[in-house]
């Protein structure tokens, strides 16, 4: 029988520490969080949900 556990994770990407193009300012001016769920079976990643903000 296969053991399957479900976990939740939040990934945060902070603003870069170097200059970016001003035309793309909206893409990098604030930190971004993404939440997703994933499942492990016998220590191996088997399923990942689509990230949501």
N, C-alpha and C positions, 0 to 999 in steps of 0.2 A: 504494500500500500504506500502511496506517495504522500508525503507531508506537504501541504500547501498553506503558506501563510501570506496574509495581505498586509501591506505597509503603506503609510502615507509619507510624503516628503514635500517640502517646500524649498524651491531653489530661488535664491535672490542674486540678481546680477546688478552690481552697483554701477554708478557712472564711471566712465573711464578716467584715468588720471592724466591723460594727454589730450591735446587739442583735437577736435573733430571739425569737419566742415559745418559751417553755420546753416547751410541749406538742410542738413539732416538733424538739426538741433532737437526736434521732437522725439527722435529715436534714442537719444542718449542723455537727455537732460535730467532724468529722474531714475531712481532704482526701479527695477521691475521684479515682481514676484510671480512665480508660476507654481501651482499646486497640482500634484498628480498622485495616483495610487499605482502600486506595482505589486506583483505576486512573485514569490519565490517558491520553488519546489525543489527540495533536496539541495538547497544552496545555489540553484540556478535561476536566473531571471526568466520568467515564463510569460509575463503579460505586463504591459504598461498602459495606463489610461492616457487619453489625450490631455495635455496640460490645460489648465484653466487659470485665469487670473482673478 
